[in-house]
């Protein structure tokens, strides 16, 4: 607020009045003391006192001896601001493209059981180990407050280099690793650097909707590819011309297929022939309950076309916002520069703390513990579904990850009523239909739910499934919720997903 010429009492009063009416002052509603404001503005304390007396007379503030002026309740009422219509202030082309998308919001309503995918149980988080690692990271950095390498902490990249080889048999150079603010920023960097308006990108259908959204935001056009029980149907690429393909080969999201090696080679051959990039999202490979984790597509690539994307959101916490890219050698510099321009680098303290956990072996011990706990939750959910639905439902994608897909014997028209009825009963459920490309015309012919279980204990899982079954019976009374023999437990009774493609 300091200016070349000192402000007078009237100007100070007008500025403070506008700030009060505009809601600048928070819940506390206290203005600076007259001494503090006088020093800040370079005026006499008397000038500020005169301004405060005018605001007091107008009813905007209250003054008590020895206390800072407080904004009155009436004064806190925000002034109605006349805003020009958006049409008068056009957005950029990028802004116009994302206008159709909506940021997800979370309800404050408390649910008995929320089957939202992606949430983790707070009790699983290694709080003591993490606090110790953060404190050590702070002590290690000492009084050094400086910008760092845009690729991320050298220590974390070195730790990840070893971890990726041990856990995923992925070999890479240190400077191929880029630490990002969660996998979503990794996708955003890929979209900005690899796609132009008018380009085409191939993507699984159904898929992770946020990936489709971020690629489409560049002005590129999506080419949805069918999936079946084994993941992406690679034969569908035969006549596809695209600059990029986004895939989840180790655990197709959301249907759970694992891409066979023959299809992986088909995909890589397509990328070589097209000169296209493949973004491999390895979002939850730590969680397999039948076999050891499947090696990534990146390890089969001998032409430098695959970009590998990993995250700790499914192992430690989504709120930490730490992910990582492993980029081909030719893309090292441009990705580092793009990261630098985006936000300089990811937060360093958290990076150093994660590096310490990986170096000590604590991270991998935590992953093993989390896999065991989530395996128990998975079995609880499967048993509960078996008991409540019998043959009236089928399950897909339960062999890995932190979610499964429940297919109900309900027509698509029952989807919205079921979500509403379950919500009234205290159960959060999430349909699979939004994960299908709306332009592809391949929506499923029955209600499907993506059910995450990593944030729930056994009691909530069992109670949630019971309430869900009751909601189904109210939406469609003809559907039986009594146990029947021969419940598949996985998905053999379900027709192949290709029927919708």
GUTI-311644 format. One line per 2 residues: number of its first residue (from 1); their letters; for each residue x, y, z of C-alpha. Coordinates in nm, 2 decimals, padded with zeros to 4 digits. Layout:
! GUTI-311644
NUM) a) X Y Z; ...
END
This chain:
! GUTI-311644
1) xx) 00.00 00.00 00.00; 00.30 00.23 00.03
3) xx) 00.31 00.50 -00.24; 00.54 00.79 -00.34
5) xx) 00.33 01.04 -00.14; 00.19 00.94 00.20
7) xx) -00.17 00.86 00.21; -00.41 01.08 00.39
9) xx) -00.67 00.97 00.65; -00.95 00.98 00.39
11) xx) -00.76 00.75 00.14; -00.67 00.51 00.42
13) xx) -01.04 00.50 00.53; -01.15 00.43 00.17
15) xx) -00.90 00.15 00.11; -00.99 -00.02 00.44
17) xx) -01.36 00.02 00.38; -01.33 -00.15 00.03
19) xx) -01.13 -00.43 00.19; -01.39 -00.48 00.46
21) xx) -01.68 -00.48 00.21; -01.48 -00.71 -00.02
23) xx) -01.43 -00.97 00.25; -01.05 -00.94 00.27
25) xx) -01.04 -00.98 00.64; -01.09 -01.34 00.76
27) xx) -01.30 -01.50 01.03; -01.09 -01.31 01.30
29) xx) -01.19 -00.98 01.14; -00.92 -00.78 01.31
31) xx) -00.74 -00.48 01.15; -00.38 -00.40 01.21
33) xx) -00.30 -00.18 01.52; -00.27 00.19 01.44
35) xx) 00.10 00.18 01.52; 00.16 -00.12 01.28
37) xx) -00.04 00.03 01.00; 00.12 00.37 01.04
39) xx) 00.47 00.21 01.01; 00.36 00.01 00.70
41) xx) 00.22 00.31 00.52; 00.49 00.56 00.63
43) xx) 00.24 00.80 00.79; 00.18 00.93 01.14
45) xx) -00.01 00.73 01.39; -00.25 01.02 01.42
47) xx) -00.35 00.99 01.05; -00.43 00.62 01.10
49) xx) -00.63 00.70 01.41; -00.84 00.95 01.22
51) xx) -00.92 00.69 00.95; -01.02 00.44 01.22
53) xx) -01.24 00.69 01.39; -01.43 00.75 01.06
55) xx) -01.47 00.37 01.01; -01.60 00.35 01.37
57) xx) -01.85 00.63 01.31; -01.97 00.45 01.00
59) xx) -02.03 00.13 01.19; -01.76 -00.08 01.01
61) xx) -01.54 -00.15 01.31; -01.55 -00.18 01.68
63) xx) -01.27 -00.05 01.90; -01.18 -00.16 02.25
65) xx) -00.90 -00.02 02.47; -00.58 -00.22 02.43
67) xx) -00.71 -00.44 02.14; -00.69 -00.42 01.76
69) xx) -01.00 -00.28 01.58; -01.25 -00.56 01.50
71) xx) -01.47 -00.56 01.19; -01.84 -00.56 01.29
73) xx) -02.09 -00.83 01.17; -02.25 -00.58 00.94
75) xx) -01.92 -00.47 00.81; -01.82 -00.82 00.71
77) xx) -02.12 -00.85 00.47; -01.96 -00.88 00.13
79) xx) -02.04 -00.62 -00.12; -02.22 -00.74 -00.43
81) xx) -01.97 -00.72 -00.71; -02.09 -00.67 -01.06
83) xx) -01.90 -00.91 -01.29; -01.89 -00.89 -01.66
85) xx) -02.02 -01.20 -01.83; -01.75 -01.45 -01.94
87) xx) -01.83 -01.38 -02.30; -01.70 -01.03 -02.25
89) xx) -01.37 -01.17 -02.12; -01.30 -01.47 -02.34
91) xx) -01.09 -01.76 -02.21; -00.80 -01.90 -02.40
93) xx) -00.86 -02.19 -02.63; -00.73 -02.42 -02.35
95) xx) -00.97 -02.26 -02.10; -01.26 -02.31 -02.34
97) xx) -01.17 -02.68 -02.38; -01.17 -02.75 -02.01
99) xx) -01.49 -02.56 -01.95; -01.68 -02.88 -02.02
101) xx) -01.49 -03.06 -01.74; -01.57 -03.02 -01.38
103) xx) -01.34 -03.06 -01.08; -01.45 -03.33 -00.85
105) xx) -01.59 -03.22 -00.51; -01.63 -03.42 -00.19
107) xx) -01.94 -03.40 00.02; -01.91 -03.33 00.39
109) xx) -02.19 -03.58 00.45; -02.06 -03.86 00.67
111) xx) -02.12 -04.20 00.52; -02.14 -04.54 00.70
113) xx) -01.93 -04.69 00.41; -01.77 -04.49 00.13
115) xx) -01.65 -04.72 -00.15; -01.46 -04.44 -00.33
117) xx) -01.16 -04.57 -00.51; -00.82 -04.41 -00.43
119) xx) -00.88 -04.34 -00.06; -00.65 -04.52 00.19
121) xx) -00.70 -04.60 00.56; -00.53 -04.35 00.79
123) xx) -00.44 -04.64 01.02; -00.23 -04.79 00.75
125) xx) 00.00 -04.48 00.72; 00.34 -04.53 00.90
127) xx) 00.30 -04.21 01.10; 00.59 -04.27 01.34
129) xx) 00.83 -04.36 01.06; 00.72 -04.07 00.84
131) xx) 00.76 -03.81 01.12; 01.10 -03.94 01.20
133) xx) 01.20 -03.93 00.83; 01.06 -03.57 00.79
135) xx) 01.25 -03.45 01.10; 01.57 -03.61 00.97
137) xx) 01.51 -03.44 00.63; 01.47 -03.10 00.80
139) xx) 01.78 -03.15 01.01; 01.98 -03.27 00.70
141) xx) 01.88 -02.96 00.50; 01.98 -02.74 00.79
143) xx) 01.96 -02.37 00.71; 01.98 -02.42 00.34
145) xx) 01.67 -02.26 00.18; 01.72 -02.28 -00.20
147) xx) 01.57 -02.40 -00.52; 01.67 -02.75 -00.63
149) xx) 01.70 -02.96 -00.94; 01.37 -02.96 -01.14
151) xx) 01.40 -03.33 -01.19; 01.37 -03.38 -00.81
153) xx) 01.60 -03.46 -00.52; 01.91 -03.64 -00.63
155) xx) 01.88 -03.86 -00.32; 01.52 -03.96 -00.40
157) xx) 01.59 -04.03 -00.76; 01.88 -04.25 -00.66
159) xx) 01.66 -04.43 -00.41; 01.39 -04.48 -00.67
161) xx) 01.64 -04.61 -00.92; 01.72 -04.89 -00.69
163) xx) 01.36 -04.95 -00.58; 01.24 -04.97 -00.94
165) xx) 01.49 -05.24 -01.02; 01.42 -05.44 -00.71
167) xx) 01.04 -05.41 -00.73; 00.97 -05.38 -01.10
169) xx) 01.29 -05.50 -01.28; 01.30 -05.16 -01.44
171) xx) 01.65 -05.03 -01.52; 01.71 -04.67 -01.60
173) xx) 01.97 -04.39 -01.57; 01.93 -04.14 -01.28
175) xx) 01.86 -03.85 -01.51; 01.57 -04.03 -01.67
177) xx) 01.37 -04.00 -01.35; 01.15 -03.69 -01.30
179) xx) 00.98 -03.63 -00.97; 00.63 -03.49 -01.02
181) xx) 00.35 -03.36 -00.80; 00.14 -03.68 -00.82
183) xx) 00.08 -03.89 -01.13; -00.17 -03.63 -01.26
185) xx) 00.11 -03.38 -01.31; 00.31 -03.65 -01.49
187) xx) 00.01 -03.69 -01.73; -00.02 -03.32 -01.78
189) xx) 00.35 -03.29 -01.87; 00.31 -03.57 -02.12
191) xx) 00.01 -03.41 -02.27; 00.17 -03.07 -02.31
193) xx) 00.49 -03.20 -02.45; 00.37 -03.47 -02.68
195) xx) 00.03 -03.35 -02.82; -00.08 -03.06 -03.03
197) xx) -00.44 -02.95 -03.11; -00.57 -03.17 -03.38
199) xx) -00.35 -03.47 -03.29; -00.51 -03.80 -03.20
201) xx) -00.43 -04.02 -02.89; -00.53 -04.38 -02.84
203) xx) -00.67 -04.47 -02.50; -00.84 -04.77 -02.34
205) xx) -01.22 -04.77 -02.31; -01.31 -04.77 -02.02
207) xx) -01.02 -04.58 -01.87; -00.90 -04.34 -01.60
209) xx) -01.12 -04.04 -01.69; -00.87 -03.79 -01.56
211) xx) -00.61 -03.92 -01.82; -00.86 -03.88 -02.10
213) xx) -00.95 -03.53 -01.98; -00.59 -03.41 -01.96
215) xx) -00.50 -03.53 -02.30; -00.82 -03.39 -02.45
217) xx) -00.75 -03.06 -02.29; -00.46 -03.01 -02.54
219) xx) -00.71 -03.01 -02.83; -00.62 -03.36 -02.93
221) xx) -00.89 -03.61 -03.02; -00.94 -03.94 -02.83
223) xx) -00.95 -04.27 -03.01; -01.11 -04.52 -02.77
225) xx) -00.97 -04.87 -02.79; -01.16 -05.18 -02.66
227) xx) -01.05 -05.38 -02.37; -01.13 -05.74 -02.26
229) xx) -01.04 -05.96 -01.97; -00.67 -05.94 -02.07
231) xx) -00.67 -05.56 -02.10; -00.62 -05.36 -02.42
233) xx) -00.72 -05.54 -02.74; -00.40 -05.48 -02.93
235) xx) -00.54 -05.59 -03.26; -00.76 -05.28 -03.26
237) xx) -00.44 -05.07 -03.31; -00.39 -05.21 -03.66
239) xx) -00.55 -04.92 -03.84; -00.51 -04.66 -03.57
241) xx) -00.31 -04.35 -03.65; -00.22 -04.16 -03.33
243) xx) 00.07 -03.97 -03.18; 00.03 -04.12 -02.83
245) xx) -00.13 -04.42 -02.66; -00.22 -04.42 -02.29
247) xx) -00.24 -04.77 -02.13; -00.25 -04.94 -01.79
249) xx) -00.10 -05.28 -01.89; -00.01 -05.42 -01.54
251) xx) -00.37 -05.37 -01.41; -00.62 -05.22 -01.66
253) xx) -00.82 -04.95 -01.50; -01.09 -05.01 -01.41
255) xx) -01.16 -05.37 -01.53; -00.84 -05.52 -01.40
257) xx) -00.70 -05.71 -01.70; -00.32 -05.79 -01.72
259) xx) -00.19 -05.73 -02.07; -00.02 -06.05 -02.20
261) xx) 00.33 -06.03 -02.34; 00.21 -06.10 -02.70
263) xx) -00.01 -05.80 -02.68; 00.26 -05.59 -02.53
265) xx) 00.49 -05.66 -02.82; 00.20 -05.57 -03.06
267) xx) 00.16 -05.24 -02.88; 00.54 -05.17 -02.90
269) xx) 00.55 -05.26 -03.26; 00.27 -05.02 -03.33
271) xx) 00.45 -04.74 -03.15; 00.77 -04.80 -03.35
273) xx) 00.58 -04.81 -03.68; 00.38 -04.49 -03.59
275) xx) 00.67 -04.31 -03.43; 00.42 -04.27 -03.14
277) xx) 00.47 -04.25 -02.77; 00.32 -04.49 -02.51
279) xx) 00.24 -04.36 -02.16; 00.24 -04.66 -01.93
281) xx) 00.05 -04.58 -01.61; 00.17 -04.83 -01.34
283) xx) -00.06 -04.69 -01.07; -00.10 -04.98 -00.83
285) xx) 00.14 -05.26 -00.93; 00.24 -05.32 -00.57
287) xx) -00.10 -05.49 -00.50; -00.12 -05.84 -00.66
289) xx) -00.28 -06.11 -00.45; -00.23 -06.41 -00.69
291) xx) 00.11 -06.38 -00.84; 00.42 -06.15 -00.82
293) xx) 00.38 -05.81 -00.99; 00.40 -05.82 -01.37
295) xx) 00.71 -05.66 -01.52; 00.63 -05.32 -01.68
297) xx) 00.60 -05.26 -02.05; 00.90 -05.02 -02.02
299) xx) 01.13 -05.32 -01.97; 01.04 -05.46 -02.31
301) xx) 01.09 -05.13 -02.50; 01.40 -05.13 -02.71
303) xx) 01.32 -04.82 -02.92; 01.27 -04.55 -02.65
305) xx) 00.90 -04.50 -02.71; 00.76 -04.58 -02.36
307) xx) 00.72 -04.32 -02.07; 00.67 -04.49 -01.74
309) xx) 00.45 -04.33 -01.47; 00.45 -04.43 -01.11
311) xx) 00.32 -04.30 -00.78; 00.31 -04.34 -00.40
313) xx) -00.05 -04.24 -00.38; -00.16 -04.60 -00.35
315) xx) 00.11 -04.71 -00.10; 00.17 -04.41 00.13
317) xx) -00.09 -04.14 00.07; -00.25 -03.95 -00.22
319) xx) -00.22 -03.63 -00.01; 00.16 -03.64 -00.03
321) xx) 00.14 -03.57 -00.41; 00.46 -03.75 -00.51
323) xx) 00.48 -03.94 -00.84; 00.76 -04.00 -01.08
325) xx) 00.82 -04.04 -01.46; 01.09 -04.25 -01.62
327) xx) 01.14 -04.09 -01.96; 01.33 -04.22 -02.27
329) xx) 01.68 -04.07 -02.30; 01.58 -03.84 -02.58
331) xx) 01.31 -03.67 -02.36; 01.52 -03.61 -02.05
333) xx) 01.60 -03.25 -02.11; 01.27 -03.13 -02.24
335) xx) 01.08 -03.29 -01.95; 01.32 -03.14 -01.69
337) xx) 01.27 -02.80 -01.85; 00.89 -02.83 -01.86
339) xx) 00.89 -02.93 -01.49; 01.11 -02.63 -01.41
341) xx) 00.86 -02.40 -01.60; 00.56 -02.56 -01.43
343) xx) 00.66 -02.52 -01.07; 01.04 -02.54 -01.05
345) xx) 01.04 -02.87 -00.85; 00.83 -03.08 -00.61
347) xx) 00.85 -03.01 -00.24; 01.19 -03.11 -00.11
349) xx) 01.13 -03.21 00.25; 00.88 -03.48 00.15
351) xx) 01.12 -03.60 -00.12; 01.40 -03.63 00.13
353) xx) 01.18 -03.81 00.38; 01.06 -04.06 00.12
355) xx) 01.42 -04.12 00.01; 01.51 -04.20 00.37
357) xx) 01.23 -04.46 00.40; 01.33 -04.63 00.07
359) xx) 01.70 -04.63 00.17; 01.63 -04.79 00.51
361) xx) 01.40 -05.06 00.37; 01.11 -04.92 00.57
363) xx) 00.91 -04.83 00.26; 00.92 -05.18 00.12
365) xx) 00.83 -05.32 00.46; 00.54 -05.09 00.47
367) xx) 00.43 -05.19 00.11; 00.43 -05.56 00.22
369) xx) 00.22 -05.47 00.53; -00.02 -05.26 00.32
371) xx) -00.05 -05.55 00.07; -00.15 -05.79 00.35
373) xx) -00.40 -05.55 00.51; -00.56 -05.47 00.18
375) xx) -00.57 -05.84 00.09; -00.77 -05.90 00.40
377) xx) -01.01 -05.62 00.31; -01.05 -05.76 -00.04
379) xx) -01.15 -06.10 00.10; -01.39 -05.94 00.34
381) xx) -01.56 -05.75 00.05; -01.57 -06.06 -00.17
383) xx) -01.73 -06.27 00.10; -01.98 -05.99 00.18
385) xx) -02.08 -05.96 -00.19; -02.11 -06.34 -00.21
387) xx) -02.33 -06.35 00.09; -02.56 -06.06 -00.01
389) xx) -02.59 -06.10 -00.39; -02.52 -06.46 -00.47
391) xx) -02.55 -06.51 -00.85; -02.74 -06.18 -00.88
393) xx) -02.41 -06.00 -00.95; -02.07 -06.07 -01.10
395) xx) -01.72 -05.94 -01.00; -01.44 -05.83 -01.23
397) xx) -01.08 -05.72 -01.16; -01.05 -05.85 -00.80
399) xx) -00.71 -06.02 -00.83; -00.51 -05.71 -00.79
401) xx) -00.52 -05.34 -00.69; -00.74 -05.17 -00.44
403) xx) -01.08 -05.19 -00.61; -01.30 -05.43 -00.80
405) xx) -01.59 -05.39 -01.04; -01.93 -05.51 -00.93
407) xx) -02.18 -05.58 -01.22; -02.54 -05.58 -01.10
409) xx) -02.84 -05.73 -01.28; -02.99 -05.39 -01.32
411) xx) -03.05 -05.19 -01.64; -02.86 -04.87 -01.69
413) xx) -03.17 -04.67 -01.62; -03.14 -04.78 -01.26
415) xx) -02.79 -04.63 -01.21; -02.89 -04.28 -01.09
417) xx) -03.17 -04.40 -00.86; -02.94 -04.66 -00.71
419) xx) -02.67 -04.41 -00.64; -02.93 -04.18 -00.47
421) xx) -03.09 -04.46 -00.27; -02.75 -04.59 -00.15
423) xx) -02.65 -04.24 -00.05; -02.96 -04.20 00.16
425) xx) -02.87 -04.53 00.33; -02.52 -04.39 00.41
427) xx) -02.33 -04.58 00.14; -02.11 -04.40 -00.12
429) xx) -02.10 -04.59 -00.46; -01.95 -04.49 -00.79
431) xx) -02.08 -04.61 -01.13; -01.84 -04.73 -01.40
433) xx) -02.02 -04.55 -01.68; -01.83 -04.22 -01.65
435) xx) -01.51 -04.41 -01.73; -01.64 -04.49 -02.08
437) xx) -01.58 -04.25 -02.36; -01.92 -04.08 -02.41
439) xx) -01.85 -04.04 -02.79; -01.77 -04.41 -02.84
441) xx) -02.12 -04.53 -02.80; -02.01 -04.84 -02.60
443) xx) -02.17 -04.79 -02.26; -02.24 -05.11 -02.07
445) xx) -02.58 -05.27 -02.07; -02.61 -05.31 -01.70
447) xx) -02.51 -05.11 -01.39; -02.15 -05.15 -01.29
449) xx) -01.99 -05.01 -00.97; -01.62 -04.94 -00.91
451) xx) -01.57 -05.03 -00.55; -01.26 -04.93 -00.36
453) xx) -01.20 -05.09 -00.02; -00.86 -04.97 00.10
455) xx) -01.00 -04.70 00.33; -01.26 -04.93 00.51
457) xx) -01.24 -05.17 00.80; -01.41 -05.51 00.79
459) xx) -01.72 -05.39 00.98; -01.78 -05.10 00.75
461) xx) -01.73 -05.31 00.44; -01.98 -05.57 00.56
463) xx) -02.23 -05.32 00.67; -02.19 -05.12 00.35
465) xx) -02.25 -05.42 00.13; -02.56 -05.51 00.33
467) xx) -02.70 -05.16 00.29; -02.61 -05.16 -00.08
469) xx) -02.80 -05.49 -00.13; -03.10 -05.34 00.05
471) xx) -03.08 -05.03 -00.18; -03.07 -05.26 -00.48
473) xx) -03.38 -05.44 -00.36; -03.57 -05.11 -00.32
475) xx) -03.47 -04.98 -00.66; -03.56 -05.31 -00.83
477) xx) -03.77 -05.53 -00.60; -03.75 -05.82 -00.85
479) xx) -03.37 -05.86 -00.79; -03.31 -06.12 -00.52
481) xx) -03.06 -06.03 -00.25; -03.06 -06.38 -00.09
483) xx) -02.75 -06.60 -00.12; -02.75 -06.85 -00.40
485) xx) -02.51 -07.14 -00.46; -02.24 -07.10 -00.71
487) xx) -02.15 -06.73 -00.67; -01.85 -06.70 -00.91
489) xx) -01.63 -06.49 -00.67; -01.45 -06.35 -00.98
491) xx) -01.59 -06.29 -01.32; -01.64 -06.62 -01.51
493) xx) -02.02 -06.56 -01.53; -01.97 -06.22 -01.69
495) xx) -01.98 -06.19 -02.06; -01.65 -06.06 -02.21
497) xx) -01.61 -05.68 -02.20; -01.56 -05.68 -02.57
499) xx) -01.94 -05.72 -02.62; -01.97 -05.35 -02.56
501) x) -01.70 -05.24 -02.80
END
